[in-house]
Amino acid sequence: MVATGPRGVKLGAMTAVALGAKAHTGWAMLVAIAGPVTSPTIVTRERVVLVEGGFERAGVYHASLEVELPAARALVERIATEARQSARRALASLIEAQREVVACGVVAAKGRPPPPDLEAILRSHALVHAAEGELYRDALVRAAGSLDLTVVAAPIAELEAAVAGALPRTTSVAQVIAELGRAAGRPWAQDHKEAALAALAALVAARRGSRPR
C-alpha cells in the first residue's frame, strides 16, 4: 500500500469524511464515506467523467497505436493532463460540499505498474490496457495529493487488510460494505463497493496519520 498525507485537520473534533475512487478508462466511480470506520455512513456517490468523448478519446494508448511515436507521446500527455484536471475539479467539488474530507483512497491494480517507456507499452496489447488503467488511477492520486489529502492507493486485498485491522474481531469488512449498501440503496454495484472500501482504508490511514514513504 502507498499512503501519503495527511491533511492538517482536527480529526478528533469532527466526523471525518474520506473519498474512495474506482477508476475506469475515462471515468471513475467516487464514493464519500463519513467515519468512524466501525460505523461508517455514505455521504454521496457519483460517476465522474475524467475525459470527455468516450473511449474514442479516453482510450489514449489504443489510439496511440494508430499514429507515429512523437504524435503518440503528445497525445498521451494531453489526455493525461485533461484527466488530472478533471479529477482535481471533481474532488475539489466534493471537498467544497463536504468540508470534513481528509483523505482519498484509490483502488490500484495488482502487480507491477506498466513501464514508463511508451514505445515498450505499445509493443504489448496487455501493457496498452494496463497503461490506460494506470493513467486514470494516477490522475486521481495526483489530484488528491494536490488537494492536501491523505492518499491511499492499493489493490483490493491490501485495502481489505487495512480496514480489517481497524474493525472489531466480530465484524468483517464484507459486513461493513454490505451494511453501507443496504443504507445507500440501489445502485450498489461492484464499483460502489470497491470505491467504498478504498474510502474506508483512507479513513484508517488518516486516523493513523500516514506519512509519505
C-alpha beads as a LAMMPS data file, in Angstrom:
LAMMPS data file: protein, C-alpha beads

213 atoms
212 bonds

1 atom types
1 bond types

-500.0 500.0 xlo xhi
-500.0 500.0 ylo yhi
-500.0 500.0 zlo zhi

Masses

1 110.0

Atoms # bond

1 1 1 0.000 0.000 0.000
2 1 1 1.181 3.503 -0.835
3 1 1 -0.007 6.193 1.571
4 1 1 0.820 9.879 1.649
5 1 1 -0.513 12.799 3.622
6 1 1 -2.081 13.760 5.885
7 1 1 -4.105 16.926 5.684
8 1 1 -3.717 19.215 8.701
9 1 1 -7.129 18.691 10.305
10 1 1 -8.561 18.091 13.763
11 1 1 -9.825 14.538 13.296
12 1 1 -10.980 14.284 16.874
13 1 1 -13.093 17.437 16.626
14 1 1 -15.294 16.371 13.719
15 1 1 -16.687 13.476 11.760
16 1 1 -14.000 12.822 9.169
17 1 1 -15.014 12.079 5.581
18 1 1 -12.950 10.149 3.065
19 1 1 -13.375 9.739 -0.675
20 1 1 -12.917 6.426 -2.449
21 1 1 -12.355 6.014 -6.176
22 1 1 -12.511 3.136 -8.640
23 1 1 -11.116 4.271 -11.990
24 1 1 -12.055 3.120 -15.463
25 1 1 -10.957 4.325 -18.891
26 1 1 -12.111 7.926 -18.964
27 1 1 -14.246 7.908 -15.829
28 1 1 -14.356 6.949 -12.170
29 1 1 -16.838 5.995 -9.505
30 1 1 -16.471 8.158 -6.405
31 1 1 -17.945 7.354 -3.003
32 1 1 -17.694 9.606 0.051
33 1 1 -17.945 7.991 3.476
34 1 1 -18.114 9.564 6.917
35 1 1 -16.398 7.771 9.772
36 1 1 -15.751 6.245 12.142
37 1 1 -14.673 3.097 10.304
38 1 1 -16.525 0.932 12.811
39 1 1 -19.878 2.588 11.976
40 1 1 -19.487 4.470 8.677
41 1 1 -22.180 6.204 6.657
42 1 1 -22.471 7.020 2.962
43 1 1 -22.289 10.735 2.252
44 1 1 -22.533 10.655 -1.531
45 1 1 -21.688 8.554 -4.584
46 1 1 -21.310 9.656 -8.145
47 1 1 -19.850 8.763 -11.505
48 1 1 -17.420 11.400 -12.737
49 1 1 -16.089 11.815 -16.264
50 1 1 -12.340 12.333 -16.438
51 1 1 -12.044 12.632 -20.226
52 1 1 -14.927 13.647 -22.479
53 1 1 -15.646 11.865 -25.749
54 1 1 -15.985 8.266 -24.663
55 1 1 -13.454 5.521 -25.324
56 1 1 -12.505 7.037 -28.673
57 1 1 -10.672 9.820 -26.782
58 1 1 -10.170 8.248 -23.373
59 1 1 -8.583 5.082 -24.759
60 1 1 -5.449 7.052 -25.497
61 1 1 -2.986 4.154 -25.618
62 1 1 -5.197 2.309 -28.081
63 1 1 -5.380 5.485 -30.151
64 1 1 -1.598 5.791 -29.955
65 1 1 -1.241 2.526 -31.878
66 1 1 -2.548 4.339 -34.948
67 1 1 -0.067 7.246 -35.025
68 1 1 3.678 7.807 -35.099
69 1 1 5.552 7.741 -31.782
70 1 1 6.102 11.526 -31.414
71 1 1 2.390 12.143 -32.007
72 1 1 1.540 9.336 -29.599
73 1 1 3.644 10.902 -26.851
74 1 1 1.910 14.258 -27.323
75 1 1 -1.491 12.568 -27.341
76 1 1 -0.857 10.651 -24.111
77 1 1 0.410 13.776 -22.363
78 1 1 -2.597 15.805 -23.494
79 1 1 -5.114 13.230 -22.289
80 1 1 -3.212 12.656 -19.025
81 1 1 -3.294 16.387 -18.332
82 1 1 -7.016 16.555 -19.079
83 1 1 -7.676 13.593 -16.778
84 1 1 -5.702 15.151 -13.924
85 1 1 -7.511 18.472 -14.290
86 1 1 -10.922 16.773 -14.372
87 1 1 -10.071 14.631 -11.371
88 1 1 -8.959 17.659 -9.400
89 1 1 -12.156 19.552 -10.224
90 1 1 -14.300 16.588 -9.209
91 1 1 -12.506 16.045 -5.912
92 1 1 -12.394 19.768 -5.139
93 1 1 -16.147 19.974 -5.698
94 1 1 -16.738 17.174 -3.197
95 1 1 -14.389 18.790 -0.696
96 1 1 -16.241 22.086 -1.042
97 1 1 -19.567 20.348 -0.410
98 1 1 -18.182 18.202 2.426
99 1 1 -15.564 20.251 4.225
100 1 1 -14.669 17.406 6.563
101 1 1 -12.927 15.488 3.732
102 1 1 -9.492 14.441 4.972
103 1 1 -8.439 11.530 2.769
104 1 1 -8.849 9.748 -0.543
105 1 1 -8.407 6.086 -1.372
106 1 1 -7.866 4.781 -4.892
107 1 1 -8.222 1.160 -5.941
108 1 1 -4.908 0.184 -7.533
109 1 1 -4.071 -2.697 -9.849
110 1 1 -2.299 -5.829 -8.681
111 1 1 1.259 -6.427 -9.769
112 1 1 3.839 -4.150 -11.287
113 1 1 2.802 -0.906 -12.992
114 1 1 3.475 -0.647 -16.737
115 1 1 6.908 0.654 -17.785
116 1 1 7.269 4.399 -18.373
117 1 1 8.569 3.887 -21.917
118 1 1 5.718 4.482 -24.346
119 1 1 7.380 2.560 -27.157
120 1 1 7.608 -0.530 -24.940
121 1 1 3.972 -0.172 -23.911
122 1 1 2.774 -0.003 -27.494
123 1 1 4.526 -3.282 -28.352
124 1 1 2.260 -5.205 -25.947
125 1 1 -1.545 -5.232 -26.024
126 1 1 -1.595 -6.240 -22.348
127 1 1 0.578 -3.252 -21.468
128 1 1 -1.663 -0.961 -23.512
129 1 1 -4.600 -1.972 -21.316
130 1 1 -2.520 -1.723 -18.140
131 1 1 -1.175 1.728 -19.022
132 1 1 -4.634 3.018 -19.781
133 1 1 -5.884 1.972 -16.367
134 1 1 -2.811 3.388 -14.666
135 1 1 -3.248 6.759 -16.358
136 1 1 -6.661 7.311 -14.769
137 1 1 -5.684 5.925 -11.380
138 1 1 -2.645 8.185 -11.390
139 1 1 -4.828 11.174 -12.284
140 1 1 -6.932 10.580 -9.164
141 1 1 -3.923 10.030 -6.902
142 1 1 -2.229 13.198 -8.128
143 1 1 -5.417 15.221 -7.827
144 1 1 -5.983 14.096 -4.245
145 1 1 -2.393 14.844 -3.325
146 1 1 -2.597 18.307 -4.830
147 1 1 -5.598 18.987 -2.579
148 1 1 -3.580 18.119 0.549
149 1 1 -5.482 14.930 1.346
150 1 1 -4.091 11.783 2.871
151 1 1 -3.871 9.471 -0.158
152 1 1 -4.018 5.686 -0.142
153 1 1 -3.542 3.675 -3.342
154 1 1 -3.547 -0.107 -3.047
155 1 1 -5.016 -3.282 -4.558
156 1 1 -8.240 -4.649 -3.130
157 1 1 -6.554 -7.229 -0.894
158 1 1 -4.391 -4.595 0.800
159 1 1 -7.329 -2.231 1.246
160 1 1 -9.325 -5.030 2.868
161 1 1 -6.457 -5.864 5.208
162 1 1 -6.104 -2.234 6.281
163 1 1 -9.814 -1.908 7.056
164 1 1 -9.993 -5.305 8.778
165 1 1 -7.239 -4.226 11.141
166 1 1 -9.373 -1.323 12.334
167 1 1 -12.528 -3.362 12.954
168 1 1 -13.561 -5.442 15.971
169 1 1 -12.845 -9.156 15.562
170 1 1 -16.560 -9.861 15.431
171 1 1 -17.068 -7.596 12.412
172 1 1 -15.892 -8.388 8.883
173 1 1 -15.105 -5.988 6.073
174 1 1 -17.785 -7.678 3.968
175 1 1 -20.369 -6.963 6.674
176 1 1 -19.454 -3.280 6.774
177 1 1 -19.629 -2.931 2.977
178 1 1 -22.938 -4.791 2.851
179 1 1 -24.430 -2.567 5.556
180 1 1 -23.312 0.529 3.665
181 1 1 -25.078 -0.825 0.579
182 1 1 -28.286 -1.522 2.466
183 1 1 -28.292 2.003 3.846
184 1 1 -27.444 3.591 0.493
185 1 1 -29.913 1.572 -1.572
186 1 1 -29.595 0.785 -5.248
187 1 1 -27.452 1.010 -7.227
188 1 1 -24.768 -0.710 -5.179
189 1 1 -22.622 -2.387 -7.813
190 1 1 -19.077 -3.708 -7.581
191 1 1 -17.650 -0.281 -8.425
192 1 1 -19.525 1.254 -5.486
193 1 1 -18.322 -1.491 -3.140
194 1 1 -14.688 -1.155 -4.166
195 1 1 -14.754 2.641 -4.013
196 1 1 -16.339 2.418 -0.552
197 1 1 -13.606 0.021 0.554
198 1 1 -10.958 2.475 -0.676
199 1 1 -12.646 5.278 1.253
200 1 1 -12.663 3.194 4.442
201 1 1 -8.964 2.396 4.035
202 1 1 -8.289 6.106 3.551
203 1 1 -10.136 6.860 6.792
204 1 1 -7.941 4.331 8.576
205 1 1 -4.796 5.930 7.119
206 1 1 -5.950 9.429 8.080
207 1 1 -6.644 8.351 11.654
208 1 1 -3.188 6.840 11.909
209 1 1 -1.540 9.950 10.482
210 1 1 0.119 8.289 7.493
211 1 1 3.260 9.910 6.168
212 1 1 4.906 9.637 2.741
213 1 1 7.083 6.589 2.237

Bonds

1 1 1 2
2 1 2 3
3 1 3 4
4 1 4 5
5 1 5 6
6 1 6 7
7 1 7 8
8 1 8 9
9 1 9 10
10 1 10 11
11 1 11 12
12 1 12 13
13 1 13 14
14 1 14 15
15 1 15 16
16 1 16 17
17 1 17 18
18 1 18 19
19 1 19 20
20 1 20 21
21 1 21 22
22 1 22 23
23 1 23 24
24 1 24 25
25 1 25 26
26 1 26 27
27 1 27 28
28 1 28 29
29 1 29 30
30 1 30 31
31 1 31 32
32 1 32 33
33 1 33 34
34 1 34 35
35 1 35 36
36 1 36 37
37 1 37 38
38 1 38 39
39 1 39 40
40 1 40 41
41 1 41 42
42 1 42 43
43 1 43 44
44 1 44 45
45 1 45 46
46 1 46 47
47 1 47 48
48 1 48 49
49 1 49 50
50 1 50 51
51 1 51 52
52 1 52 53
53 1 53 54
54 1 54 55
55 1 55 56
56 1 56 57
57 1 57 58
58 1 58 59
59 1 59 60
60 1 60 61
61 1 61 62
62 1 62 63
63 1 63 64
64 1 64 65
65 1 65 66
66 1 66 67
67 1 67 68
68 1 68 69
69 1 69 70
70 1 70 71
71 1 71 72
72 1 72 73
73 1 73 74
74 1 74 75
75 1 75 76
76 1 76 77
77 1 77 78
78 1 78 79
79 1 79 80
80 1 80 81
81 1 81 82
82 1 82 83
83 1 83 84
84 1 84 85
85 1 85 86
86 1 86 87
87 1 87 88
88 1 88 89
89 1 89 90
90 1 90 91
91 1 91 92
92 1 92 93
93 1 93 94
94 1 94 95
95 1 95 96
96 1 96 97
97 1 97 98
98 1 98 99
99 1 99 100
100 1 100 101
101 1 101 102
102 1 102 103
103 1 103 104
104 1 104 105
105 1 105 106
106 1 106 107
107 1 107 108
108 1 108 109
109 1 109 110
110 1 110 111
111 1 111 112
112 1 112 113
113 1 113 114
114 1 114 115
115 1 115 116
116 1 116 117
117 1 117 118
118 1 118 119
119 1 119 120
120 1 120 121
121 1 121 122
122 1 122 123
123 1 123 124
124 1 124 125
125 1 125 126
126 1 126 127
127 1 127 128
128 1 128 129
129 1 129 130
130 1 130 131
131 1 131 132
132 1 132 133
133 1 133 134
134 1 134 135
135 1 135 136
136 1 136 137
137 1 137 138
138 1 138 139
139 1 139 140
140 1 140 141
141 1 141 142
142 1 142 143
143 1 143 144
144 1 144 145
145 1 145 146
146 1 146 147
147 1 147 148
148 1 148 149
149 1 149 150
150 1 150 151
151 1 151 152
152 1 152 153
153 1 153 154
154 1 154 155
155 1 155 156
156 1 156 157
157 1 157 158
158 1 158 159
159 1 159 160
160 1 160 161
161 1 161 162
162 1 162 163
163 1 163 164
164 1 164 165
165 1 165 166
166 1 166 167
167 1 167 168
168 1 168 169
169 1 169 170
170 1 170 171
171 1 171 172
172 1 172 173
173 1 173 174
174 1 174 175
175 1 175 176
176 1 176 177
177 1 177 178
178 1 178 179
179 1 179 180
180 1 180 181
181 1 181 182
182 1 182 183
183 1 183 184
184 1 184 185
185 1 185 186
186 1 186 187
187 1 187 188
188 1 188 189
189 1 189 190
190 1 190 191
191 1 191 192
192 1 192 193
193 1 193 194
194 1 194 195
195 1 195 196
196 1 196 197
197 1 197 198
198 1 198 199
199 1 199 200
200 1 200 201
201 1 201 202
202 1 202 203
203 1 203 204
204 1 204 205
205 1 205 206
206 1 206 207
207 1 207 208
208 1 208 209
209 1 209 210
210 1 210 211
211 1 211 212
212 1 212 213
